[in-house]
C-alpha cells in the first residue's frame, strides 16, 4: 500500500488493515524500542507510576520493560493488531511478573467503551500518531487526556517530517507528519498544553507534558 492510499481509506477500513497486519519484530525494531524506552526512563518518574497505559503497544516490549522487577507497576497495553497482542501475551507469560501486564486487543475507542472510568499515572503512545489523519489524532490526544488525572504525565514520539522516517516514509503507512512547531501547535490547540519536545539524531520527535488540572 503506497503513501497516500492508506490515508484515503475510511477509518473503518484503516482499522481493519491494522487489525489484520502481520507484526513481526525485527532487530531494527528491537533497537528502536530500546532507544525509546531509554528516553522514557530519563524523563519519566517511573518510581511514581503505579499504572501506565501504552497505546499502540505492538508486541509489548515497553509494557514488559515497565513491568519488570526494577519498575514494578501495572501496565496496560492497547493494540488493534491481533498478531501483535497474541505475541504480547505469549512473551508476557515468560516474564517474572506476568500479573503486572494486561493487554487489550482493539482500538482506543473500544478500550474506552469498556474501561471508561479507568485512569493512569502515565500514558504513552510511541510512533503512533503519524498513522492517522489530524482529526483522529486530536481524538487520540483527547482520549489520552481523559485517561489522565492531575499530575499524570503523557509521552509521545513521532517521526519529524524532514527526518529519515518522515518524508522518505519507507513503510508507506504514515499519513500525518509533524515538525516540532506544528506538533506544539496541535497540542496547544487540542489540549491547551505546551509540551517539552526533543529531536533525536535519527529524526524522531519526543514530546511530553503533565496534566495540570
C-alpha positions as CSV (number, residue, x, y, z in Angstrom):
1,X,0.0,0.0,0.0
2,X,1.7,3.2,-1.2
3,X,1.8,6.6,0.6
4,X,-1.5,8.4,0.2
5,X,-3.5,5.2,-0.3
6,X,-3.8,4.4,3.4
7,X,-4.8,7.9,4.1
8,X,-7.5,7.7,1.5
9,X,-9.2,4.8,3.3
10,X,-12.1,5.3,5.7
11,X,-11.4,5.0,9.4
12,X,-13.2,1.6,9.4
13,X,-11.0,0.3,6.5
14,X,-7.8,1.5,8.2
15,X,-8.8,-0.1,11.5
16,X,-9.4,-3.4,9.6
17,X,-6.0,-3.0,7.9
18,X,-4.2,-2.7,11.3
19,X,-6.2,-5.5,13.0
20,X,-5.0,-7.9,10.3
21,X,-1.5,-6.6,9.8
22,X,1.4,-9.1,10.4
23,X,3.5,-7.6,13.1
24,X,6.8,-9.4,13.1
25,X,9.5,-7.9,15.4
26,X,12.8,-7.3,13.7
27,X,16.3,-6.4,15.0
28,X,15.9,-2.8,13.9
29,X,12.5,-2.6,15.6
30,X,14.1,-4.0,18.7
31,X,16.8,-1.4,18.7
32,X,14.3,1.4,18.1
33,X,12.1,0.4,21.1
34,X,15.1,0.1,23.4
35,X,16.1,3.6,22.5
36,X,12.6,4.9,23.1
37,X,12.4,3.0,26.5
38,X,15.7,4.6,27.5
39,X,14.4,8.1,26.6
40,X,11.3,7.4,28.6
41,X,13.4,6.3,31.6
42,X,15.4,9.6,31.5
43,X,12.3,11.8,31.5
44,X,9.7,9.8,33.4
45,X,9.3,9.4,37.2
46,X,9.0,5.7,36.9
47,X,9.0,5.0,40.6
48,X,6.0,7.3,41.0
49,X,3.9,5.4,38.3
50,X,1.7,2.7,39.8
51,X,-0.1,2.4,36.5
52,X,0.8,3.1,32.9
53,X,-1.2,2.9,29.7
54,X,0.7,2.0,26.5
55,X,-1.4,2.9,23.4
56,X,-0.2,1.0,20.3
57,X,1.9,-1.4,22.4
58,X,2.8,-3.7,19.5
59,X,4.2,-6.9,21.0
60,X,4.5,-5.4,24.4
61,X,8.2,-4.6,24.6
62,X,7.7,-1.4,26.6
63,X,5.0,-2.9,28.8
64,X,7.3,-5.8,29.7
65,X,10.1,-3.4,30.5
66,X,7.9,-1.3,32.7
67,X,6.5,-4.3,34.5
68,X,10.0,-5.7,35.3
69,X,11.3,-6.0,38.8
70,X,13.1,-2.7,38.5
71,X,10.0,-0.7,37.8
72,X,7.1,-2.5,39.5
73,X,3.8,-1.1,38.2
74,X,0.7,-2.3,36.5
75,X,0.9,-1.8,32.7
76,X,-2.0,-2.0,30.2
77,X,-1.1,-2.3,26.5
78,X,-3.6,-1.5,23.7
79,X,-3.2,-2.5,20.1
80,X,-5.7,-3.4,17.4
81,X,-3.3,-5.9,15.7
82,X,-4.3,-9.5,16.5
83,X,-0.8,-10.9,15.8
84,X,0.9,-8.3,18.0
85,X,-1.4,-8.9,21.0
86,X,-1.0,-12.6,20.6
87,X,2.7,-12.2,20.7
88,X,2.4,-9.9,23.7
89,X,0.5,-12.4,25.7
90,X,3.0,-15.2,24.8
91,X,6.0,-13.1,25.8
92,X,4.4,-11.8,29.0
93,X,3.8,-15.3,30.2
94,X,7.6,-15.8,30.3
95,X,8.2,-12.7,32.5
96,X,9.0,-12.9,36.2
97,X,5.9,-10.8,37.0
98,X,3.2,-11.6,34.3
99,X,0.5,-10.4,36.7
100,X,1.6,-6.8,36.2
101,X,0.9,-6.9,32.5
102,X,-2.5,-6.6,30.8
103,X,-3.3,-6.4,27.1
104,X,-6.4,-5.3,25.2
105,X,-6.8,-6.2,21.5
106,X,-8.7,-3.3,19.9
107,X,-8.7,0.4,19.3
108,X,-8.5,3.1,21.9
109,X,-12.2,3.8,21.3
110,X,-13.1,0.2,22.1
111,X,-10.9,0.2,25.2
112,X,-12.6,3.4,26.4
113,X,-16.1,1.9,25.8
114,X,-15.2,-1.0,28.1
115,X,-13.0,0.8,30.7
116,X,-14.3,4.3,30.7
117,X,-13.6,5.2,34.3
118,X,-10.0,3.9,34.4
119,X,-7.2,6.4,34.7
120,X,-3.4,6.1,34.8
121,X,-0.4,7.8,36.3
122,X,1.3,7.9,32.8
123,X,0.1,7.4,29.3
124,X,2.4,6.7,26.3
125,X,1.9,6.5,22.6
126,X,5.2,5.7,20.7
127,X,5.3,6.1,16.9
128,X,1.5,6.1,16.7
129,X,0.0,9.5,15.8
130,X,1.6,9.5,12.3
131,X,-0.6,6.7,11.2
132,X,-3.8,8.8,11.5
133,X,-5.3,11.9,9.9
134,X,-5.3,15.0,12.0
135,X,-8.9,14.8,13.2
136,X,-8.3,11.3,14.6
137,X,-5.0,12.4,16.1
138,X,-7.0,15.0,18.0
139,X,-9.4,12.3,19.1
140,X,-6.5,10.2,20.4
141,X,-5.0,13.1,22.3
142,X,-8.3,13.8,24.0
143,X,-8.6,10.1,24.9
144,X,-5.1,10.3,26.4
145,X,-6.2,13.3,28.4
146,X,-9.3,11.5,29.7
147,X,-7.1,8.7,30.9
148,X,-5.0,11.1,33.0
149,X,-5.6,12.8,36.3
150,X,-3.9,15.9,37.7
151,X,-0.2,15.2,37.9
152,X,-0.3,12.4,35.3
153,X,2.3,12.6,32.5
154,X,2.0,11.8,28.8
155,X,4.7,10.8,26.4
156,X,4.6,10.5,22.6
157,X,7.1,10.0,19.9
158,X,6.6,10.5,16.1
159,X,8.9,10.9,13.1
160,X,10.0,14.5,12.3
161,X,8.7,15.5,8.9
162,X,12.2,16.1,7.4
163,X,13.9,13.1,9.1
164,X,14.7,9.7,7.8
165,X,11.3,8.3,8.9
166,X,9.4,11.4,7.7
167,X,9.4,12.4,4.1
168,X,11.0,9.1,2.9
169,X,8.4,7.0,4.8
170,X,9.7,3.5,3.9
171,X,6.8,1.8,5.4
172,X,4.3,3.8,3.4
173,X,1.9,3.9,6.3
174,X,2.5,7.5,7.6
175,X,-0.4,9.8,7.0
176,X,0.3,12.9,9.1
177,X,3.8,14.2,9.8
178,X,5.0,17.0,12.1
179,X,7.7,19.4,12.9
180,X,8.4,20.4,16.5
181,X,6.5,23.6,15.8
182,X,3.4,22.0,14.2
183,X,3.2,19.3,16.9
184,X,3.4,22.0,19.6
185,X,0.6,23.9,17.9
186,X,-1.6,20.8,17.7
187,X,-1.1,20.0,21.4
188,X,-1.8,23.6,22.5
189,X,-4.9,23.9,20.3
190,X,-6.3,20.5,21.3
191,X,-5.4,20.1,25.0
192,X,-4.2,23.6,26.0
193,X,-0.8,22.2,27.0
194,X,2.7,23.3,25.8
195,X,4.9,20.2,25.6
196,X,8.6,19.8,26.0
197,X,9.9,18.4,22.7
198,X,13.3,16.9,21.8
199,X,14.6,15.8,18.3
200,X,16.8,12.7,18.2
201,X,19.7,12.3,15.8
202,X,17.5,9.8,13.9
203,X,14.8,12.3,13.3
204,X,12.3,11.3,15.9
205,X,10.3,13.9,17.8
206,X,9.8,13.1,21.5
207,X,7.2,15.1,23.4
208,X,5.9,15.0,27.0
209,X,3.7,17.0,29.2
210,X,1.9,16.9,32.6
211,X,-1.8,17.3,33.2
212,X,-2.2,20.3,35.5
213,X,-6.0,20.3,36.0
